[in-house]
């Protein structure tokens, strides 16, 4: 049997998928926990077996060739079949196991998801959870995460989404700051205060336009590129900021001002179509949905 007629090695295909999704052999080696030389060797062997160049190499990284794009579609179907086979076999076991990587905005992860995971991890000790920053659903398409919490419903890709909940944002200040600087009674009073907002150049979604919605034409003078950063800046008494109600309610020394000024946004739970039926993925999804339902009043600012 010639080299080109030999069956493809699944390890080589897995290496190809990791490299295609990350755009670098080094990043693929880290994801697969092998050295970079092994990744390069697998790709070269795969290219030799197929008689085609799969990547254009450059100092800045790698890009798929036309042949690479063609193989990617087939490789992802192979991966989906392997995942489904694993799920079917593991359903025979009572205990779920494996890793679930969740991508979510930092505020949702830090102030809701991490506390909400405690009973889940006690119930399913065989499941490992990985939390990563998740500004966009593109990481789902490239299989960098297993499921994601997004600020908008995805518009493309083989993704399945459901709206988790709406959530409300308002203007908050630390009690120490308000004692020192005074409490604004009208939106015009905001001109006399230091305002904390989001770094515009990092606004990956129109859903992050809430600062201008609530502060109006008043400019911010301190910006942070995360909900956690904004929350901690307000908590430290640096000024007034637009915060999520479900976050602010858990911090005793924060006070809402101008309560009539609110912004309403949504959270969506998104999963790749090929992963939604896996036991461990399904268990995590069900738990998040249940916990959000329990906390829905806090998300809505009640």
C-alpha positions in Angstrom: 0.0 0.0 0.0 1.4 3.4 -1.0 1.7 6.3 1.5 -1.2 8.1 -0.2 -3.4 5.0 0.0 -2.7 4.5 3.7 -5.6 5.3 6.1 -5.3 8.7 7.9 -3.9 8.7 11.4 -6.5 10.2 13.7 -3.8 11.8 15.8 -2.6 13.7 12.7 -6.2 14.9 12.0 -6.5 16.1 15.6 -3.2 18.0 15.2 -4.5 19.5 11.9 -7.7 20.7 13.6 -5.8 22.3 16.5 -3.5 24.1 14.1 -6.3 25.3 11.8 -8.3 26.7 14.7 -5.4 28.5 16.4 -3.4 29.7 13.4 0.0 28.7 14.9 1.9 25.5 15.4 3.0 26.7 18.8 -0.5 27.4 20.0 -1.6 24.0 18.7 1.2 22.3 20.6 0.1 24.0 23.8 -3.5 23.0 23.3 -2.5 19.4 22.6 0.2 19.3 25.3 2.9 18.2 22.9 6.0 19.9 21.7 6.0 22.1 18.6 8.2 19.7 16.6 5.6 17.0 17.1 2.9 19.2 15.6 5.1 20.1 12.6 5.9 16.4 12.1 2.2 15.4 12.2 1.3 18.1 9.7 4.1 17.1 7.3 3.1 13.4 7.6 -0.6 14.3 6.8 0.4 16.5 3.9 2.6 13.6 2.6 -0.3 11.2 2.9 -2.7 13.4 1.1 -0.2 14.8 -1.4 -1.3 18.3 -0.7 -0.1 21.4 1.1 -2.5 22.2 3.9 -1.0 25.4 5.3 0.8 28.5 4.0 3.7 29.1 6.5 4.8 32.6 7.5 6.7 34.1 10.4 3.4 35.5 11.8 1.6 32.1 11.7 -0.1 29.7 9.3 -3.2 30.0 7.1 -5.2 27.3 5.4 -4.7 26.6 1.7 -7.6 25.7 -0.5 -6.8 22.0 0.2 -6.7 22.8 3.9 -10.1 24.4 3.9 -11.5 21.3 2.0 -9.9 18.9 4.6 -11.2 21.1 7.5 -14.8 20.3 6.7 -14.1 16.6 6.6 -12.0 16.7 9.7 -14.7 18.4 11.7 -17.2 15.8 10.7 -14.8 13.1 11.8 -14.3 14.9 15.1 -18.1 15.1 15.6 -18.5 11.4 14.9 -15.8 10.6 17.5 -17.4 12.9 20.1 -20.8 11.3 19.5 -19.2 7.8 19.8 -17.7 8.8 23.1 -21.0 10.2 24.4 -22.9 7.0 23.4 -20.4 4.8 25.2 -20.2 7.0 28.3 -23.9 7.0 28.6 -23.5 3.4 29.9 -21.7 4.9 32.9 -23.6 6.6 35.8 -20.9 9.1 36.4 -20.3 11.9 33.9 -16.7 12.8 33.3 -14.5 15.0 31.0 -13.6 18.6 30.5 -16.1 21.4 29.7 -14.7 24.7 28.6 -17.1 27.6 29.1 -16.6 31.0 27.5 -18.4 33.9 29.1 -18.1 37.6 29.8 -16.0 38.3 32.9 -18.8 39.8 34.9 -21.1 36.8 34.4 -18.3 34.4 35.1 -16.9 36.1 38.3 -20.1 37.3 40.0 -22.6 34.6 38.9 -21.2 31.5 37.3 -18.3 30.7 39.7 -20.6 30.7 42.8 -23.3 28.9 40.9 -20.9 26.0 39.9 -20.3 24.9 43.5 -23.2 22.5 43.8 -22.6 21.2 40.3 -19.0 20.3 41.0 -20.1 18.5 44.1 -22.7 16.5 42.2 -20.3 15.7 39.2 -16.8 15.4 40.6 -15.7 13.7 37.3 -16.3 16.9 35.3 -13.5 19.5 35.0 -14.7 23.0 34.2 -12.5 25.6 32.4 -13.6 29.2 32.3 -12.2 31.5 29.6 -12.9 35.1 28.5 -15.4 35.0 25.7 -16.2 38.2 23.8 -17.5 36.5 20.6 -19.1 33.2 19.5 -16.3 32.7 16.9 -14.4 30.7 19.4 -17.3 28.2 19.5 -17.1 27.8 15.7 -13.4 27.0 16.0 -14.1 24.7 18.9 -12.0 26.7 21.3 -14.8 26.5 23.9 -17.6 23.9 24.3 -20.3 26.4 25.2 -20.6 30.1 25.5 -22.5 32.9 27.2 -22.9 35.8 24.8 -24.4 39.2 24.8 -26.1 38.6 21.4 -27.6 35.7 19.6 -25.2 34.3 16.9 -26.1 34.9 13.3 -24.0 32.3 11.6 -22.4 28.9 12.0 -23.7 25.5 13.1 -24.6 26.9 16.6 -27.6 26.3 18.8 -28.6 29.2 21.1 -31.3 30.0 23.7 -31.9 33.2 25.6 -30.9 32.7 29.2 -32.3 35.9 30.6 -32.5 39.7 30.2 -30.5 41.7 32.7 -30.7 45.3 33.9 -27.9 47.8 34.4 -28.0 51.0 36.4 -25.8 53.8 37.8 -24.1 53.0 41.1 -21.6 54.6 43.5 -19.9 53.6 46.7 -21.4 55.1 49.9 -18.1 56.6 50.8 -17.9 58.4 47.4 -21.5 59.7 47.6 -20.8 61.0 51.2 -17.8 62.9 49.8 -19.1 64.0 46.4 -22.9 64.2 46.9 -25.7 62.2 45.4 -26.9 63.3 41.9 -30.6 64.0 41.7 -30.8 64.7 38.0 -28.9 63.6 34.9 -27.5 67.1 34.7 -25.9 66.6 38.1 -23.6 63.9 36.6 -21.5 66.8 35.2 -20.1 67.3 38.7 -19.0 63.7 39.1 -16.2 61.5 37.9 -17.8 58.9 35.6 -16.5 55.4 35.1 -17.1 53.6 31.7 -16.0 51.0 29.2 -13.0 51.4 26.9 -14.7 52.1 23.6 -12.0 50.4 21.5 -12.7 47.1 23.3 -16.5 47.3 22.8 -16.9 44.1 20.8 -20.7 44.3 20.8 -23.4 47.0 20.4 -24.8 45.6 23.7 -21.9 47.4 25.4 -23.3 50.9 24.5 -25.0 51.1 27.9 -22.7 53.8 29.3 -23.9 56.4 26.8 -27.4 55.2 27.3 -27.3 56.1 31.0 -24.8 58.9 31.2 -26.1 60.7 28.2 -23.7 63.3 26.8 -21.5 63.3 30.0 -18.0 62.1 29.3 -16.3 59.4 31.3 -12.9 60.1 32.8 -12.0 56.5 33.9 -12.5 53.5 31.7 -12.0 49.8 32.3 -12.3 47.1 29.6 -14.2 44.7 31.8 -17.3 44.6 34.0 -15.1 43.4 36.9 -12.8 46.4 36.4 -15.6 48.9 36.3 -17.2 47.3 39.4 -14.1 47.4 41.4 -13.4 51.0 40.4 -16.8 52.0 41.6 -16.4 49.9 44.8 -13.1 51.7 45.5 -14.9 55.1 45.5 -13.3 56.4 42.3 -16.6 57.6 40.9 -20.1 56.6 39.5 -20.4 53.7 37.1 -22.9 51.7 35.1 -23.1 48.3 36.7 -25.1 45.1 36.3 -27.8 44.9 39.0 -27.0 41.2 39.7 -23.4 42.2 40.5 -24.0 45.4 42.4 -26.7 43.8 44.7 -24.0 41.5 46.1 -21.8 44.4 47.2 -23.3 46.0 50.4 -21.5 49.4 50.1 -22.8 50.2 46.6 -25.8 52.5 46.2 -27.9 53.0 43.1 -28.5 56.6 42.0 -30.9 57.9 39.4 -32.8 54.6 39.5 -35.1 55.7 36.6 -32.1 55.5 34.3 -31.6 51.9 33.3 -30.4 49.8 30.4 -31.7 46.3 29.6 -29.6 43.7 27.8 -29.7 39.9 27.3 -27.5 36.8 27.8 -27.7 33.9 25.4 -26.3 30.4 25.9 -24.7 29.1 22.8 -23.4 25.6 22.0 -22.1 24.0 18.8 -24.6 21.7 17.2 -22.3 18.7 17.3 -21.8 19.1 21.1 -25.2 19.8 22.4 -26.1 16.1 23.0 -22.9 15.2 24.9 -23.8 14.1 28.4 -21.4 16.4 30.3 -22.3 19.4 28.0 -26.0 18.8 28.6 -25.5 18.6 32.3 -23.6 21.9 32.5 -26.2 23.6 30.3 -29.1 22.3 32.4 -27.4 23.5 35.6 -26.7 27.0 34.2 -30.3 27.3 33.0 -31.6 26.3 36.4 -29.4 28.6 38.4 -30.3 31.6 36.1 -33.9 30.8 36.7 -33.4 30.9 40.5 -31.6 34.2 40.3 -33.8 35.8 37.6 -35.1 38.5 39.9 -31.6 39.7 40.7 -30.7 39.9 37.0 -33.8 42.1 36.5 -32.9 44.4 39.4 -35.7 43.4 41.7 
